[in-house]
Amino acid sequence: MQKHKDLDFNVRWLPFQLNSNAPAQTSKLEMYMKKFGMTKEDAMQRSEMMRQKFAAAGLPFSFKETDLTGNTFDAHRLLTAAYAKGGAAAQDKVSEMLFQSYFAEGRAPSDPEVLKTAAAAIGLDGEAFVADHTKSAAETNQEMEIGRRMGVSGVPHFVIKAEGASKSQELSGAQPPEYFDAVFKQL
């Protein structure tokens, strides 16, 4: 997007849970080992490949044995509430904070302190948001249905569409910036 200052982007983050049955918090290393049938050494090697991919995109990434993961529903609730509160800018600010916490700091997406801090950063009452699990839950579930109807099966998943156009381009998985450049030029 930085290379295309001539284009006006409207980014909207929609929820998708890879594992809706995940516990609130669990070991990221153990989850990867179990999910992908890896040894600890394999997981650590894969994390180094991920670090390199993140670095190539100018993004922070760290993976330690103590990192946490977990259920993402509350993080998605916050992203939905952020959009309702302040539109795309507020939602983007929250997403950046959640990504920093998860990918660089190793904190679970459901970490109450992370959620409180991110909520407060956009003017929401973080304490009240974390305490009330119904806040934005219905709206988040409705938004998740959009991905189900589209057949989304993984993240990230991008839908790129020019304003007023009837046709869109969908991209699944992490793609290099050059791939997006090519798609933007087609629109």
RAJO-V763361 format. One record per residue. N is the residue number from 0. RES is the residue in three letters. SS is DSSP state (2 for helix, 1 for strand, 0 for the rest). OMEGA is omega in radians with two decimals (999 if undefined). Layout:
# RAJO-V763361
N:RES:SS:OMEGA  N:RES:SS:OMEGA
This chain:
# RAJO-V763361
0:MET:0:-3.14  1:GLN:0:3.14  2:LYS:0:-3.04  3:HIS:0:-3.14  4:LYS:0:3.13  5:ASP:0:-3.14  6:LEU:0:3.09  7:ASP:0:-3.08  8:PHE:0:3.01  9:ASN:0:-3.08  10:VAL:0:3.10  11:ARG:0:3.11  12:TRP:0:3.07  13:LEU:0:-3.06  14:PRO:0:2.99  15:PHE:0:3.13  16:GLN:0:3.06  17:LEU:0:-3.14  18:ASN:0:-3.10  19:SER:0:3.13  20:ASN:0:-3.13  21:ALA:0:3.06  22:PRO:0:-3.13  23:ALA:0:3.12  24:GLN:0:3.11  25:THR:1:3.13  26:SER:1:3.10  27:LYS:2:3.14  28:LEU:2:-3.13  29:GLU:2:3.12  30:MET:2:3.12  31:TYR:2:-3.14  32:MET:2:-3.12  33:LYS:2:-3.06  34:LYS:2:-3.05  35:PHE:2:3.13  36:GLY:0:-3.08  37:MET:0:2.92  38:THR:0:3.08  39:LYS:2:-3.14  40:GLU:2:3.10  41:ASP:2:-3.13  42:ALA:2:3.14  43:MET:2:3.08  44:GLN:2:3.11  45:ARG:2:-3.14  46:SER:2:3.09  47:GLU:2:3.07  48:MET:2:3.11  49:MET:2:3.13  50:ARG:2:3.14  51:GLN:2:3.12  52:LYS:2:3.10  53:PHE:2:-3.14  54:ALA:2:3.13  55:ALA:2:3.11  56:ALA:0:3.13  57:GLY:0:-3.08  58:LEU:0:3.10  59:PRO:0:3.08  60:PHE:0:3.07  61:SER:0:3.09  62:PHE:0:3.13  63:LYS:0:-3.14  64:GLU:0:-3.09  65:THR:0:-3.11  66:ASP:0:-3.12  67:LEU:1:2.98  68:THR:1:3.10  69:GLY:0:-3.09  70:ASN:0:-3.05  71:THR:0:-3.03  72:PHE:2:-3.12  73:ASP:2:3.06  74:ALA:2:3.09  75:HIS:2:3.08  76:ARG:2:-3.12  77:LEU:2:3.10  78:LEU:2:3.09  79:THR:2:3.11  80:ALA:2:3.14  81:ALA:2:3.13  82:TYR:2:3.13  83:ALA:2:-3.10  84:LYS:2:-2.98  85:GLY:2:3.08  86:GLY:2:-3.05  87:ALA:2:-3.11  88:ALA:2:3.13  89:ALA:2:3.14  90:GLN:2:3.12  91:ASP:2:3.11  92:LYS:2:3.12  93:VAL:2:-3.12  94:SER:2:3.11  95:GLU:2:3.13  96:MET:2:3.13  97:LEU:2:3.11  98:PHE:2:3.11  99:GLN:2:-3.13  100:SER:2:-3.06  101:TYR:2:-3.01  102:PHE:2:-3.11  103:ALA:2:-3.06  104:GLU:0:3.08  105:GLY:0:-3.13  106:ARG:0:-3.13  107:ALA:0:3.10  108:PRO:0:-3.13  109:SER:0:-3.11  110:ASP:0:-3.08  111:PRO:2:-3.13  112:GLU:2:3.08  113:VAL:2:-3.12  114:LEU:2:3.13  115:LYS:2:-3.11  116:THR:2:-3.14  117:ALA:2:3.11  118:ALA:2:-3.12  119:ALA:2:-3.11  120:ALA:2:3.12  121:ILE:0:3.06  122:GLY:0:3.04  123:LEU:0:3.05  124:ASP:0:-3.08  125:GLY:2:3.12  126:GLU:2:-3.11  127:ALA:2:-3.14  128:PHE:2:-3.12  129:VAL:2:-3.11  130:ALA:2:-3.07  131:ASP:0:-3.09  132:HIS:0:3.10  133:THR:0:-3.11  134:LYS:0:3.12  135:SER:0:-3.12  136:ALA:2:-3.13  137:ALA:2:3.13  138:GLU:2:3.13  139:THR:2:3.10  140:ASN:2:3.08  141:GLN:2:3.13  142:GLU:2:3.10  143:MET:2:3.13  144:GLU:2:3.11  145:ILE:2:3.12  146:GLY:2:3.12  147:ARG:2:3.14  148:ARG:2:3.14  149:MET:2:-3.11  150:GLY:0:3.11  151:VAL:0:-3.12  152:SER:0:3.14  153:GLY:0:3.13  154:VAL:0:-0.11  155:PRO:0:3.08  156:HIS:1:-3.06  157:PHE:1:2.99  158:VAL:1:-3.08  159:ILE:1:-3.05  160:LYS:0:3.04  161:ALA:0:-3.14  162:GLU:0:3.13  163:GLY:0:-3.13  164:ALA:0:3.09  165:SER:0:-3.09  166:LYS:0:3.09  167:SER:0:3.09  168:GLN:1:3.11  169:GLU:1:3.10  170:LEU:1:3.08  171:SER:1:3.11  172:GLY:0:3.11  173:ALA:0:-3.12  174:GLN:0:3.10  175:PRO:0:-3.13  176:PRO:2:-3.12  177:GLU:2:3.14  178:TYR:2:3.10  179:PHE:2:3.10  180:ASP:2:-3.14  181:ALA:2:3.14  182:VAL:2:3.14  183:PHE:2:3.14  184:LYS:2:3.13  185:GLN:2:-3.06  186:LEU:0:999
